[in-house]
Amino acid sequence: MDAIGAVPANFARTRRGSVAGVYCALLLTACVGSAGITVIYNMLPTLQRTFPGQPALAWVVTIYWLCSAIAAAVCGRLGDLNGRRKVMSVVLTLCAVGALGAAIAPSLPWLIVACALQGTASAITPLSFGIFRENLPPERVPVAVGVLTSAGTVCAGIIFVASGVVIDRFSWQGGFLLKVGLAAVALIAVFVFVPPSTAQPGPRVNLAKGILFAPALAALLVGVQQIRAWGTADPRLWALFAGGAILLVVWARLQLREAQPLIGLRILANRQVALANVCVVVVVLGTIQIGQILSMFFQQPLWTGTGLGLTATGSGLMHLALDAVSIIAAPWSGRIAARHGARTSALVGFALISVAWMWLALWHGDRGVTLAGAALALGGYAVTMTGLYNLIIESTPPQRTGEATGMTYVFLTAFFAVGAQIVFALLESGRVVNPAHGGLAFPSDGAYVLGFAYIAATGVLGFILATQLPRRGKAAVPLQGT
């Protein structure tokens, strides 16, 4: 196994091939990862008309997020043990099969199962980080992480618009077929440009015990998503929370006892890895909700006295313009991390987040001013996440890269639902209703200010936490397994 800071074993082979080819292949896989949930979100209004009055439709999104958390953790670890290119090929194949199954789905249950398969797309990010680390010299990895982060954000914006055109002009099945094509192209590129791993297969792990976290996480996620529908006094809610928590504790104890665990929880004994993951949770509770809160604000009718009054297409184009900011912000964060340490880029990112969302809380009546504040907010998000991912990567042995970043994705997925519920609650704190406009209720300007201020506060909290991060990461604690 490579030592931290050593030239990776695959580097000589990659130079004889093409570093640009590795970049090309992984950028294509980033497109597949971005298409995963983006296409589903974009077609939800169409699916609601196709499957009217079916509450189970919500499971199209819920099952995707649940399987995303499982796939990122499990496939990231299996990639470390059995070769990342091999596991990436399996993941892309499952994405294509799931998208094709959704395109020909004759019923809603079929569609839900197909979307579950598509959730494996989340494993692309930890696998890609591992492939970069395996094939690039250490000094180039931070910028590569930034490029991959920006690619995911920009691709999401492009695919949002492209899938909308396909869905509107052809059918909702066309949106899934678009994903099939992307996965097929990415799969070919991975085989052509990414060298196979030179590492020997790792030790066997107990998969059955390792995936016990899946039902625990499912119970907790479903509970969080049902809070608004059931109410906090509903015993079903607390049964889900209690059952999920108990099962999670049992799973953690089993993993800590395993000589070769599927998910090495002792990675979190490394203080900088644990603290970086806490910072990721803060980002997820706050600024990662930018898509949700700004989509609503952009399309808020002008008669409500707030919002921009854009159409859905206009909102999509606005998001695409904002996503382009990450093309500069994320690689810039990687350069900061390479020169001054990932802690510095995380601090810069949280500072940008705090300023941007306070800006939006104070000034959001003008379209240009709002766009500038939103661009700064998205730039802050890109800089922060790139810095945090880099800190986790540089704090982890190369042979545990997929495992460590996959675990981070589990935290991201679990707390995304919590952050969404908090933002929804804040936006519902004030409503504007006008019978002359159909009696529809929209968030008031004060509710938006409260939401923007809350996200700014999470940025301040993140900045305080980031000051405790080390200037340079190192694997300070011996890790479980090999």
Beta strands, then each sheet from edge to edge (+ up, - down):
strand 1: 431-433
strand 2: 441-443
sheet 1: 1+ 2-
end
